[in-house]
Amino acid sequence: MECPYIGPVLAISRMMIMRKLMTLSLLALAVLPLHAEVYQWTDAQGQVHFGDRPPANADARERQIESPRRLNGAGEDSAARIRELDEFFRRRQDERRAEEQAAAKREAASEKRDEACRRMLAELRHMKTINRFYRLNDQGETVFLSGEEGDRLRRNYRQSYEEHCGDR
């Protein structure tokens, strides 16, 4: 006695095998580089033509068409390209970090200069309110400056301020 299920089971397994074979065949064809014959010829008017079939009355010659190159170059080692790109990005990060540090130093120096100029300006304003200046001599005694010496001290301090902070 024959089993009624064996026929359909064999048909399904044959169909699956055929489907797998077709898929593998298509994949194998897709991997192979495509090569088509291309011909070049010139007509009576001097116009150059290209085609897969040359005309019978034309002197056509076969042309070799190269396959397109891969993005990383023909035969180029992908690992070497990745290392090269990694090195480029690392150098660029280092440069950016150095630029940021230099900018931070410039900003800190600018803030320090601004603060020094604010103090000098406050001192200049205070000097305008002082009638008499004094200094301490070697013995620690107070010696008052003359009016001319006070004016000269104010001028020198103003000149120093303008040299260091004139653009502020």
C-alpha positions in Angstrom: 0.0 0.0 0.0 1.3 3.4 -1.0 1.2 6.4 1.4 -0.9 9.3 0.0 1.5 11.9 1.5 4.8 10.8 -0.1 4.0 12.3 -3.6 3.3 15.8 -2.4 6.2 15.8 0.1 8.6 14.8 -2.7 7.2 17.5 -5.0 7.7 20.2 -2.3 11.2 19.1 -1.5 12.1 19.1 -5.3 10.6 22.5 -5.6 12.6 23.8 -2.6 15.8 22.3 -4.1 15.1 24.0 -7.5 14.4 27.3 -5.8 17.7 27.1 -3.9 19.6 26.2 -7.0 18.0 29.1 -8.9 18.9 31.5 -6.1 22.5 30.3 -6.0 22.8 30.6 -9.8 21.5 34.2 -9.8 23.9 35.1 -7.0 26.8 33.6 -8.9 25.8 35.6 -12.0 25.4 38.8 -10.0 28.9 38.5 -8.6 30.6 38.0 -12.0 31.6 41.3 -13.7 29.4 42.1 -16.6 31.2 42.2 -19.9 29.4 43.3 -23.1 30.9 43.9 -26.5 31.0 47.5 -27.5 31.8 48.7 -31.0 32.9 52.1 -32.2 32.5 53.3 -35.8 32.4 56.5 -37.8 29.7 57.2 -40.3 30.0 59.1 -43.6 29.4 62.5 -42.0 32.2 61.9 -39.5 29.9 61.3 -36.6 31.3 58.7 -34.1 28.9 56.0 -32.9 29.0 53.3 -30.2 26.8 50.2 -30.1 26.6 46.6 -29.2 26.2 45.6 -32.9 28.2 47.3 -35.6 26.5 48.0 -39.0 27.4 45.6 -41.7 28.8 48.3 -44.1 30.9 50.1 -41.4 34.5 49.6 -40.4 33.9 49.1 -36.7 36.4 48.1 -34.0 35.7 46.5 -30.7 36.3 48.7 -27.6 37.1 47.4 -24.1 35.0 49.0 -21.4 36.4 48.8 -17.9 34.3 47.9 -15.0 33.7 50.8 -12.6 36.3 51.0 -9.8 35.3 50.4 -6.2 35.0 53.5 -4.1 38.2 52.7 -2.1 40.2 52.1 -5.3 41.0 49.0 -7.3 42.9 46.5 -5.3 43.3 48.9 -2.4 43.5 47.3 1.0 40.4 48.3 3.0 42.2 47.9 6.4 44.9 50.2 5.2 42.4 52.8 4.0 40.6 52.6 7.4 43.9 53.1 9.2 44.7 56.1 7.0 41.2 57.6 7.7 41.5 57.0 11.4 45.0 58.7 11.4 43.5 61.7 9.5 40.6 62.1 11.9 42.9 61.7 14.9 45.3 64.4 13.6 42.3 66.7 12.9 41.0 66.2 16.4 44.4 67.0 17.8 44.5 70.2 15.7 41.1 71.2 16.8 42.0 70.5 20.5 45.1 72.7 20.1 43.1 75.5 18.4 40.6 75.4 21.3 43.3 75.5 23.9 45.0 78.4 22.1 41.6 80.2 21.9 41.1 79.6 25.6 44.5 81.0 26.5 43.9 84.1 24.3 40.5 84.6 26.1 42.1 84.2 29.5 44.8 86.7 28.6 42.2 89.1 27.2 40.2 88.9 30.4 43.3 89.4 32.5 44.2 92.5 30.4 40.6 93.9 30.7 40.8 93.5 34.5 44.2 95.3 34.7 42.8 98.1 32.5 39.7 98.5 34.7 42.0 98.8 37.8 44.2 101.3 36.0 41.2 103.4 35.0 39.9 103.4 38.5 43.4 104.5 39.7 43.4 107.3 37.1 40.0 108.5 38.3 41.3 108.4 41.9 44.4 110.3 41.0 42.3 113.2 39.7 40.8 113.6 43.2 44.2 113.7 45.0 45.6 117.2 45.6 49.0 116.1 46.9 51.0 113.0 46.3 53.5 111.5 48.6 56.1 108.8 48.6 58.1 107.1 51.4 61.9 107.8 51.5 64.5 105.3 52.5 63.9 105.9 56.2 60.2 105.3 55.8 59.3 109.0 56.2 56.5 110.6 54.1 57.8 113.1 51.5 55.2 115.1 49.7 55.6 115.7 46.0 55.3 119.2 44.4 52.4 120.1 42.2 54.6 119.6 39.1 55.7 116.2 40.2 52.1 115.2 40.9 51.0 116.4 37.4 54.0 114.5 35.9 52.9 111.3 37.8 49.3 111.7 36.5 50.6 112.2 32.9 52.9 109.2 33.0 50.2 107.0 34.5 47.7 108.2 31.8 50.3 107.5 29.1 50.9 104.1 30.4 47.1 103.4 30.5 46.7 104.6 26.9 49.7 102.4 25.7 48.3 99.3 27.4 44.5 99.9 27.3 44.0 102.6 24.6 41.9 100.3 22.4 39.6 99.3 25.3 
